[in-house]
């Protein structure tokens, strides 16, 4: 195997993941274009819908458990 090449690829992936994480946290947005920011906003909206859906599901389950008691 070519370990140095694989190591460089993994470092690049880590850098990209960290960059994306900063963007999701609202940091380092200055380098993004309008299109990039719109895509980020759409991703966050979709994630928020999933989170709210899961929260509502857990709340409904909790209510059902309390009603059984």
N, CA, C and O of each residue as an XYZ file, in Angstrom:
276
protein
N       0.827     -1.195      0.000
C       0.000      0.000      0.000
C       0.865      1.250      0.000
O       2.038      1.242      0.374
N       0.228      2.313     -0.436
C       0.903      3.594     -0.461
C       0.424      4.414      0.735
O      -0.483      5.238      0.611
N       1.044      4.182      1.896
C       0.597      4.809      3.134
C       0.657      6.337      3.105
O      -0.285      6.982      3.568
N       1.710      6.932      2.589
C       1.736      8.410      2.575
C       0.571      9.006      1.769
O      -0.008     10.013      2.175
N       0.233      8.397      0.647
C      -0.876      8.892     -0.158
C      -2.194      8.731      0.588
O      -3.018      9.646      0.608
N      -2.389      7.578      1.197
C      -3.614      7.334      1.961
C      -3.710      8.295      3.144
O      -4.790      8.794      3.457
N      -2.603      8.545      3.786
C      -2.569      9.479      4.911
C      -2.955     10.885      4.449
O      -3.733     11.562      5.120
N      -2.427     11.320      3.329
C      -2.768     12.638      2.792
C      -4.246     12.720      2.424
O      -4.888     13.745      2.653
N      -4.781     11.653      1.860
C      -6.208     11.628      1.516
C      -7.082     11.735      2.760
O      -8.083     12.451      2.771
N      -6.687     11.008      3.814
C      -7.451     11.066      5.062
C      -7.359     12.446      5.707
O      -8.342     12.942      6.256
N      -6.185     13.064      5.642
C      -6.038     14.415      6.190
C      -6.925     15.400      5.433
O      -7.531     16.284      6.039
N      -7.001     15.251      4.118
C      -7.847     16.130      3.310
C      -9.315     15.937      3.674
O     -10.070     16.905      3.758
N      -9.718     14.686      3.889
C     -11.107     14.417      4.276
C     -11.418     15.015      5.648
O     -12.497     15.570      5.859
N     -10.477     14.900      6.569
C     -10.659     15.473      7.904
C     -10.794     16.983      7.812
O     -11.662     17.576      8.452
N      -9.931     17.603      7.013
C     -10.001     19.060      6.834
C     -11.361     19.480      6.282
O     -11.945     20.460      6.745
N     -11.862     18.743      5.298
C     -13.156     19.057      4.707
C     -14.286     18.888      5.723
O     -15.194     19.716      5.789
N     -14.229     17.829      6.504
C     -15.251     17.599      7.530
C     -15.225     18.697      8.587
O     -16.276     19.153      9.037
N     -14.037     19.119      8.981
C     -13.928     20.182      9.973
C     -14.438     21.510      9.411
O     -15.084     22.284     10.119
N     -14.147     21.766      8.149
C     -14.635     22.975      7.488
C     -16.151     22.971      7.440
O     -16.789     23.979      7.745
N     -16.732     21.840      7.057
C     -18.195     21.725      7.007
C     -18.807     21.885      8.387
O     -19.850     22.522      8.537
N     -18.169     21.315      9.389
C     -18.674     21.437     10.749
C     -18.688     22.904     11.182
O     -19.652     23.358     11.798
N     -17.629     23.642     10.864
C     -17.597     25.066     11.203
C     -18.733     25.810     10.501
O     -19.368     26.684     11.090
N     -18.980     25.461      9.250
C     -20.074     26.102      8.518
C     -21.412     25.793      9.183
O     -22.245     26.687      9.330
N     -21.630     24.544      9.586
C     -22.888     24.166     10.231
C     -23.072     24.904     11.550
O     -24.197     25.127     11.996
N     -21.955     25.281     12.171
C     -22.016     26.024     13.425
C     -22.114     27.530     13.187
O     -22.167     28.312     14.137
N     -22.139     27.929     11.922
C     -22.255     29.343     11.594
C     -20.936     30.084     11.610
O     -20.915     31.312     11.684
N     -19.848     29.363     11.540
C     -18.517     29.964     11.566
C     -17.894     29.921     10.177
O     -18.261     29.091      9.344
N     -16.952     30.822      9.939
C     -16.185     30.857      8.677
C     -17.081     30.891      7.444
O     -16.824     30.191      6.464
N     -18.117     31.692      7.494
C     -19.044     31.780      6.362
C     -18.592     32.790      5.309
O     -19.146     32.841      4.211
N     -17.588     33.585      5.648
C     -17.146     34.649      4.746
C     -16.687     34.129      3.391
O     -16.831     34.818      2.381
N     -16.146     32.946      3.359
C     -15.600     32.389      2.117
C     -16.678     31.770      1.222
O     -16.393     31.392      0.086
N     -17.911     31.666      1.725
C     -18.977     31.012      0.967
C     -19.666     31.994      0.028
O     -19.841     33.169      0.348
N     -20.048     31.490     -1.122
C     -20.825     32.286     -2.069
C     -22.293     32.251     -1.657
O     -22.676     31.502     -0.758
N     -23.106     33.059     -2.315
C     -24.534     33.066     -2.041
C     -25.135     31.681     -2.277
O     -25.952     31.212     -1.485
N     -24.731     31.032     -3.362
C     -25.240     29.694     -3.681
C     -24.852     28.702     -2.588
O     -25.666     27.875     -2.176
N     -23.601     28.785     -2.117
C     -23.137     27.890     -1.049
C     -23.947     28.101      0.226
O     -24.324     27.142      0.899
N     -24.210     29.357      0.549
C     -24.971     29.662      1.765
C     -26.406     29.172      1.629
O     -26.984     28.675      2.595
N     -26.983     29.304      0.446
C     -28.339     28.797      0.232
C     -28.388     27.282      0.377
O     -29.341     26.745      0.942
N     -27.376     26.590     -0.125
C     -27.315     25.133      0.015
C     -27.148     24.741      1.474
O     -27.774     23.790      1.942
N     -26.306     25.471      2.194
C     -26.103     25.215      3.613
C     -27.409     25.425      4.380
O     -27.764     24.629      5.249
N     -28.109     26.495      4.051
C     -29.392     26.776      4.689
C     -30.391     25.656      4.426
O     -31.126     25.259      5.331
N     -30.428     25.149      3.212
C     -31.332     24.054      2.868
C     -30.973     22.790      3.645
O     -31.859     22.087      4.130
N     -29.687     22.500      3.763
C     -29.242     21.336      4.522
C     -29.650     21.464      5.988
O     -30.109     20.500      6.600
N     -29.477     22.661      6.542
C     -29.847     22.880      7.938
C     -31.357     22.782      8.136
O     -31.816     22.237      9.140
N     -32.129     23.303      7.188
C     -33.589     23.185      7.269
C     -34.021     21.723      7.245
O     -34.888     21.314      8.017
N     -33.425     20.951      6.370
C     -33.752     19.521      6.281
C     -33.385     18.805      7.568
O     -34.160     17.993      8.074
N     -32.201     19.102      8.102
C     -31.765     18.480      9.355
C     -32.704     18.849     10.488
O     -33.053     18.001     11.309
N     -33.116     20.113     10.536
C     -34.020     20.561     11.592
C     -35.365     19.850     11.507
O     -35.950     19.516     12.537
N     -35.858     19.614     10.306
C     -37.115     18.875     10.139
C     -36.984     17.459     10.677
O     -37.903     16.952     11.320
N     -35.847     16.815     10.418
C     -35.619     15.460     10.918
C     -35.541     15.458     12.449
O     -36.083     14.572     13.110
N     -34.865     16.454     12.991
C     -34.718     16.550     14.442
C     -36.077     16.766     15.096
O     -36.397     16.118     16.092
N     -36.871     17.665     14.546
C     -38.197     17.924     15.112
C     -39.099     16.707     15.002
O     -39.887     16.421     15.905
N     -38.981     16.002     13.903
C     -39.778     14.795     13.727
C     -39.420     13.758     14.785
O     -40.303     13.138     15.377
N     -38.133     13.572     15.018
C     -37.679     12.605     16.026
C     -38.115     13.049     17.420
O     -38.544     12.227     18.229
N     -38.006     14.346     17.700
C     -38.434     14.871     18.994
C     -39.916     14.617     19.209
O     -40.324     14.172     20.281
N     -40.724     14.899     18.192
C     -42.166     14.674     18.308
C     -42.490     13.203     18.522
O     -43.390     12.863     19.290
N     -41.756     12.337     17.843
C     -41.960     10.905     18.015
C     -41.661     10.499     19.457
O     -42.429      9.756     20.068
N     -40.550     10.986     19.998
C     -40.187     10.650     21.373
C     -41.200     11.212     22.371
O     -41.517     10.566     23.370
N     -41.701     12.402     22.100
C     -42.697     12.991     22.982
C     -43.992     12.190     22.945
O     -44.611     11.967     23.986
N     -44.407     11.758     21.769
C     -45.615     10.946     21.647
C     -45.463      9.616     22.380
O     -46.391      9.151     23.042
N     -44.288      9.013     22.256
C     -44.039      7.756     22.956
C     -44.081      7.969     24.470
O     -44.614      7.146     25.214
N     -43.516      9.076     24.901
C     -43.514      9.387     26.333
C     -44.939      9.615     26.842
O     -45.297      9.137     27.918
N     -45.740     10.334     26.084
C     -47.133     10.580     26.447
C     -47.893      9.257     26.520
O     -48.665      9.030     27.451
N     -47.672      8.394     25.543
C     -48.352      7.092     25.532
C     -47.975      6.275     26.764
O     -48.829      5.627     27.371
N     -46.702      6.307     27.129
C     -46.247      5.560     28.315
C     -46.889      6.112     29.577
O     -47.310      5.357     30.453
N     -46.961      7.437     29.663
C     -47.576      8.038     30.842
C     -49.066      7.736     30.909
O     -49.603      7.539     31.999
N     -49.737      7.696     29.775
C     -51.170      7.379     29.764
C     -51.416      5.934     30.168
O     -52.434      5.628     30.787
N     -50.488      5.042     29.822
C     -50.627      3.630     30.227
C     -50.506      3.481     31.745
O     -51.143      2.616     32.347
N     -49.697      4.319     32.340
C     -49.511      4.240     33.802
C     -50.700      4.853     34.477
O     -50.758      4.896     35.706
